[in-house]
Amino acid sequence: MKKWKILYDVMLVVFTAFVLLKTFVISDVKTAQAESTGIYTETSADTSSSGSSGSSSTGTAASGTAASDTSSSGSDSTAVITENSYQDDNISITVTEERIDGTTVYIADITVSSVEYLKSAFADNAYGRNIKETTSQMAEENSAILAINGDYYGFRDYGYVLRNGTLYRSNYSSKNDEAFVIYEDGSCETVKEGSASASSLQENGAVQVYSFGPGLVENGTISVSQNEEVSQSKSSNPRTAIGMISPLHYVFVVSDGRTSESTGLSLYQLASCMQDLGCTEAYNLDGGGSSTIYFNGQVINNPTDGNKSGEREVSDIVYIGY
Amino acid sequence: MILYTSDINRKEKNNSGSSLLRAGIIRSLIASAFCFVFSTVYNHFGHRVYSPYMTWLFLFPLLFGTAVYLIMVMTGIPERPSAAAAAAYSSGIATVTIGSALKGVFAIAGTSSPYLSVYWAAGFGLMGAAVLMQYLYSSRRAHRNTDPSALPYQ
């Protein structure tokens, strides 16, 4: 009997080690469920070779020296890059830094001529679980002008994943889980995953779907309560959010947090910030140690998980670029 | 008073059964205390993100272990615990406790795993099997004690 007990205990330990490795470490590349048929099929082939590569600029909004530079963009236009802005024929970005409730908040105001300049990228250019890179690595690999961390889809097995027109995942854990949808015409909305299937969203012209949440602003109204938090979190945290002021006019917002200099925002504070910026739709992306904003070749916020500083590796980014 | 070998064996068996339960009580109390310390430390570094599976982790060994063993000692049921059933039962408690700890860790990290269901199935399965094993063991003992042709403790 004792032998069987020991054998079972050994099996329990080995299985537990396997579960932990499978959840946190072992990479698992998966394939798309439905390929893109939309606007991204034309541009995806040359995303790495073209691009405006704002990384040649030395200026950042947060700490860099003022810089004014021009570089060739992927659309043969001439980009004007300053310390806190980027502008060419198709893309206009202005980054500002504000203090809100003891928290440093980075706000990127973005206008694009087409939604095809608002893109997503996966770590190692592959979809799957535990495939990770830092936001800045992914941004550089994709010649992003501006990038924020995405929804870290690869840390979960559920939630819609539709990127650059391609559908990768169409399941959800709860029908009330909220996804953020960006359509081909540049409009956005927050939908409950139980009320609209991922394939129907794709058929209706969705080009990006993120699954983290919750929705912060819907139809211009704050949609989170004062006490609402992600999962069981009840504290102020670093945050990342995406919002739409009007079709093709977006804002990316990242807040620092978990430090003595910057406490972080609650979801309600973040929602208020997005509403104050004029967002009619806004959505909370992965936060905490993942919250990172990259602009013109540099990370401009102070990413930290509260214990150590520096970027966390994540599954995906949302970026502006060619 | 004449003591037969079978009486001595019976007393020894009763003592060993009782010590089996007492050892179970002590082991599950230690496990419960360890779980309490583990979840407290884990929650301390969790940036105020909590999971009930982590917070109440210590209840698994406390309720399924200590409380159940105490009831068994106080009621004297079963009269003679089976070592195999006790081993299966304690393995079941360990399995669901580890499963709960993992679910808590994953929930706090913001992820999940389909493999967690294995812990619940195996853990509660073992506990159920232990109850069945104990029932069969007690039935067999009762049958031997009432059957004069059956030799005791063979």
Boltz contact constraints between the chains, C-beta under 6 A:
constraints:
  - contact:
      token1: [A, 1]
      token2: [B, 84]
      max_distance: 6.0
  - contact:
      token1: [A, 1]
      token2: [B, 87]
      max_distance: 6.0
  - contact:
      token1: [A, 5]
      token2: [B, 87]
      max_distance: 6.0
  - contact:
      token1: [A, 8]
      token2: [B, 91]
      max_distance: 6.0
  - contact:
      token1: [A, 16]
      token2: [B, 98]
      max_distance: 6.0
  - contact:
      token1: [A, 19]
      token2: [B, 113]
      max_distance: 6.0
  - contact:
      token1: [A, 19]
      token2: [B, 115]
      max_distance: 6.0
  - contact:
      token1: [A, 23]
      token2: [B, 113]
      max_distance: 6.0
  - contact:
      token1: [A, 155]
      token2: [B, 111]
      max_distance: 6.0
  - contact:
      token1: [A, 156]
      token2: [B, 111]
      max_distance: 6.0
  - contact:
      token1: [A, 232]
      token2: [B, 49]
      max_distance: 6.0
  - contact:
      token1: [A, 232]
      token2: [B, 50]
      max_distance: 6.0
  - contact:
      token1: [A, 233]
      token2: [B, 49]
      max_distance: 6.0
  - contact:
      token1: [A, 234]
      token2: [B, 48]
      max_distance: 6.0
  - contact:
      token1: [A, 235]
      token2: [B, 48]
      max_distance: 6.0
  - contact:
      token1: [A, 306]
      token2: [B, 47]
      max_distance: 6.0
